[in-house]
């Protein structure tokens, strides 16, 4: 709801679209593994450039990856762009089932192991 987008994952691809008007459609397929969980977190101040207000958290059985989320004209109704951040941690074959974040940008994950 924060970014007015719905998503679906199919294997290693994530599809996002604007559910208000259906015009903006974005695909990310930069992972080699199946995406098992997705979350959205606000960024902490002074970590990314000013255009990045959120990170998309993608969890696979092998790693958890952060993608920078930016919008055209810096408004959530603008065209969405996803940018690799280079930030990832191994998940050590733990299957993440849920990703949640606080308003201050702390990211939490629940897993089955």
Backbone bond lengths (Angstrom), bond angles and torsions (degrees), N, CA, C in turn:
res aa  C-N    CA-C-N  psi(-1)  N-CA   C-N-CA  omega(-1)  CA-C   N-CA-C  phi
1 X - - - 1.456 - - 1.536 113.49 -
2 X 1.336 117.32 -30.66 1.462 119.57 -177.28 1.521 112.37 -62.31
3 X 1.341 116.67 -31.45 1.465 119.86 -176.62 1.535 112.27 -115.56
4 X 1.324 117.59 10.45 1.470 122.75 177.86 1.522 112.84 55.17
5 X 1.322 116.97 39.08 1.461 121.50 179.68 1.521 109.90 -128.21
6 X 1.320 114.85 144.33 1.457 122.18 169.13 1.519 106.40 -105.75
7 X 1.321 117.01 160.66 1.456 119.19 178.99 1.523 110.51 -143.03
8 X 1.309 114.89 159.95 1.453 122.91 170.19 1.524 106.60 -145.17
9 X 1.326 115.97 145.71 1.461 119.79 175.42 1.518 108.77 -112.33
10 X 1.310 115.70 139.58 1.454 122.51 173.16 1.521 105.91 -131.68
11 X 1.318 114.76 109.52 1.468 121.67 -176.32 1.528 109.84 56.22
12 X 1.318 118.17 -117.94 1.466 120.98 -176.35 1.529 112.96 -96.87
13 X 1.323 117.26 10.67 1.469 120.59 -178.50 1.533 110.85 -110.20
14 X 1.328 114.47 145.42 1.469 121.95 175.95 1.520 107.19 -119.74
15 X 1.319 116.31 127.50 1.462 122.95 177.85 1.520 108.24 -111.90
16 X 1.330 116.74 129.13 1.464 121.98 176.61 1.514 108.91 -125.22
17 X 1.334 116.83 143.51 1.456 120.74 177.05 1.518 109.62 -147.16
18 X 1.315 114.84 153.49 1.459 122.87 179.26 1.520 108.19 -76.74
19 X 1.320 117.88 114.53 1.465 120.41 -177.59 1.525 112.68 -80.89
20 X 1.333 117.98 -9.07 1.461 119.80 176.73 1.520 112.25 -74.71
21 X 1.349 116.36 -45.28 1.459 118.75 -177.79 1.528 113.77 -127.49
22 X 1.342 118.02 -8.92 1.454 121.77 177.07 1.520 115.41 71.94
23 X 1.328 118.19 5.30 1.471 120.43 -175.86 1.519 113.18 -81.43
24 X 1.305 118.50 -41.90 1.460 121.90 -174.47 1.524 109.91 -86.82
25 X 1.329 117.15 119.52 1.456 123.59 -177.99 1.515 108.08 -129.28
26 X 1.332 117.19 129.67 1.453 121.43 -175.59 1.527 109.07 -133.51
27 X 1.326 116.97 138.66 1.465 122.74 178.17 1.526 108.37 -124.37
28 X 1.326 116.07 134.05 1.459 120.75 172.25 1.519 107.78 -120.83
29 X 1.329 116.80 124.10 1.463 121.14 -179.41 1.528 111.43 -132.83
30 X 1.307 116.64 34.75 1.457 121.39 -176.04 1.519 115.43 -88.14
31 X 1.330 118.05 9.47 1.458 120.68 179.91 1.523 110.05 -108.24
32 X 1.334 115.98 152.27 1.460 120.80 177.56 1.519 112.67 -92.53
33 X 1.319 117.68 -18.44 1.454 122.75 -175.12 1.529 111.55 -106.90
34 X 1.321 116.16 164.01 1.454 122.68 177.08 1.526 109.41 -68.38
35 X 1.316 116.75 133.23 1.465 121.57 176.94 1.525 108.19 -79.79
36 X 1.348 116.78 123.03 1.463 121.09 -177.01 1.523 112.89 -107.28
37 X 1.330 118.01 -17.24 1.464 121.29 178.03 1.522 109.29 -155.45
38 X 1.345 114.74 148.63 1.468 122.09 -179.19 1.517 108.22 -134.99
39 X 1.313 116.77 140.60 1.452 121.44 175.64 1.518 110.38 -146.83
40 X 1.323 114.92 163.17 1.462 121.78 178.84 1.515 108.25 -124.78
41 X 1.320 116.34 134.66 1.463 120.28 -179.89 1.520 109.71 -136.04
42 X 1.337 117.10 139.71 1.461 118.93 172.76 1.527 108.68 -69.60
43 X 1.310 116.75 149.62 1.464 119.39 -179.44 1.525 110.48 -84.57
44 X 1.307 114.03 151.12 1.452 119.56 173.98 1.528 108.46 -75.92
45 X 1.315 118.26 147.85 1.469 121.01 -179.52 1.525 111.99 -59.15
46 X 1.327 116.02 143.05 1.464 124.80 174.07 1.532 114.63 65.74
47 X 1.333 117.18 21.33 1.458 119.87 176.17 1.526 110.25 -97.49
48 X 1.328 116.48 -40.92 1.457 122.40 -179.78 1.528 108.78 -119.83
49 X 1.331 116.30 174.59 1.459 120.01 175.22 1.524 108.85 -64.18
50 X 1.318 117.18 161.34 1.462 122.00 -174.21 1.527 113.95 -61.55
51 X 1.334 118.13 -26.66 1.465 120.94 -179.41 1.526 113.03 -69.14
52 X 1.316 117.40 -19.96 1.471 121.72 -177.82 1.518 109.20 -92.61
53 X 1.331 115.59 115.21 1.463 120.64 -179.74 1.517 113.25 -108.18
54 X 1.334 116.44 -17.68 1.463 121.85 -179.53 1.517 109.95 -139.71
55 X 1.337 115.56 160.91 1.457 121.52 166.87 1.519 107.61 -121.62
56 X 1.327 114.93 142.91 1.454 121.64 174.11 1.517 106.40 -97.24
57 X 1.317 116.66 124.57 1.454 122.68 -178.36 1.525 107.57 -98.04
58 X 1.323 116.78 119.03 1.462 121.89 178.50 1.517 108.55 -115.06
59 X 1.334 116.02 122.34 1.460 120.78 -179.80 1.528 109.84 -109.03
60 X 1.327 115.53 133.96 1.456 122.79 174.07 1.534 106.61 -122.76
61 X 1.325 118.84 171.88 1.463 119.22 176.26 1.535 113.04 -64.26
62 X 1.314 117.61 -15.59 1.460 121.50 -175.80 1.529 113.07 -103.49
63 X 1.361 117.45 -35.93 1.464 120.11 -175.71 1.523 111.61 -154.53
64 X 1.330 114.34 165.76 1.462 122.87 172.15 1.522 106.29 -117.40
65 X 1.343 115.95 126.07 1.458 122.66 -172.28 1.525 109.54 -119.31
66 X 1.338 117.18 142.16 1.456 122.17 174.56 1.521 109.73 -107.19
67 X 1.338 116.15 128.98 1.464 122.18 174.14 1.516 108.51 -112.57
68 X 1.321 116.97 135.62 1.464 121.10 175.98 1.523 108.89 -75.45
69 X 1.333 116.31 135.57 1.464 122.53 178.93 1.526 107.90 -109.99
70 X 1.330 115.69 122.59 1.468 121.18 178.95 1.521 108.93 -129.73
71 X 1.325 115.93 155.91 1.458 122.09 -178.54 1.521 110.36 -126.74
72 X 1.329 115.42 143.05 1.464 119.93 173.87 1.522 108.75 -62.02
73 X 1.291 117.26 139.40 1.468 124.57 -179.19 1.525 112.75 60.02
74 X 1.354 117.20 14.51 1.463 123.48 176.08 1.534 113.55 57.94
75 X 1.340 117.13 32.39 1.465 121.49 174.72 1.523 108.16 -127.41
76 X 1.337 117.72 143.52 1.461 120.89 -175.55 1.522 112.90 -64.23
77 X 1.316 118.21 -18.67 1.465 119.88 176.05 1.528 111.49 -81.35
78 X 1.337 117.10 -9.77 1.459 121.26 178.77 1.512 111.62 -76.36
79 X 1.317 116.15 170.93 1.464 121.14 -179.51 1.518 110.49 -62.05
80 X 1.328 116.22 131.41 1.457 122.73 -177.98 1.522 110.19 -86.86
81 X 1.327 116.20 140.23 1.461 122.32 174.73 1.523 108.79 -131.79
82 X 1.327 116.05 135.45 1.458 122.24 177.09 1.522 108.68 -107.92
83 X 1.333 115.87 133.47 1.459 121.26 -177.30 1.523 109.79 -128.23
84 X 1.329 118.07 128.71 1.470 119.86 174.77 1.525 110.24 -60.21
85 X 1.326 116.35 138.64 1.465 120.70 179.69 1.519 112.28 -102.26
86 X 1.314 116.64 -16.51 1.457 119.48 -173.05 1.516 112.49 80.84
87 X 1.331 116.58 1.62 1.465 120.83 179.46 1.522 109.14 -95.27
88 X 1.325 115.94 119.03 1.458 121.94 179.86 1.522 108.43 -155.13
89 X 1.322 115.42 151.82 1.460 121.23 174.92 1.526 107.79 -133.05
90 X 1.331 117.14 147.14 1.457 118.68 177.32 1.524 110.68 -69.67
91 X 1.321 116.04 145.93 1.467 120.04 177.19 1.517 111.38 -101.98
92 X 1.324 117.11 -2.30 1.466 122.19 174.60 1.528 112.62 53.68
93 X 1.325 116.48 41.18 1.460 123.60 178.17 1.527 113.85 61.14
94 X 1.326 117.19 22.02 1.467 121.86 171.94 1.519 106.67 -88.88
95 X 1.316 116.92 128.53 1.462 120.58 -176.74 1.526 109.47 -85.16
96 X 1.328 116.54 106.53 1.462 122.26 177.45 1.526 107.85 -72.22
97 X 1.326 116.56 129.47 1.453 120.73 -179.14 1.520 113.51 -106.72
98 X 1.329 116.83 -23.66 1.464 119.35 -177.56 1.525 109.52 -150.66
99 X 1.337 115.23 140.54 1.466 122.13 176.65 1.524 107.14 -122.36
100 X 1.315 116.53 131.34 1.467 121.71 177.84 1.514 108.57 -135.85
101 X 1.331 115.88 157.37 1.466 120.70 -179.84 1.516 110.13 -140.65
102 X 1.319 115.24 151.09 1.458 120.44 174.40 1.521 108.82 -87.20
103 X 1.309 117.39 167.98 1.469 121.41 177.94 1.519 112.23 -64.10
104 X 1.343 115.79 -23.70 1.469 119.48 -179.93 1.527 112.51 -87.43
105 X 1.350 118.62 -0.17 1.442 121.23 174.32 1.513 116.39 99.71
106 X 1.318 118.43 5.69 1.468 120.59 176.15 1.521 108.70 -75.83
107 X 1.313 116.67 134.05 1.462 122.46 -176.03 1.528 108.73 -109.01
108 X 1.342 115.05 132.53 1.459 122.20 178.01 1.524 108.94 -124.97
109 X 1.326 116.13 148.06 1.457 120.53 178.45 1.520 109.24 -134.17
110 X 1.333 115.26 143.61 1.460 121.95 173.37 1.521 106.63 -111.22
111 X 1.332 115.92 137.42 1.465 119.72 -174.87 1.521 110.62 -135.73
112 X 1.310 113.95 162.91 1.451 122.13 175.16 1.520 106.18 -108.26
113 X 1.316 115.87 120.75 1.473 118.66 176.50 1.498 111.80 -148.97
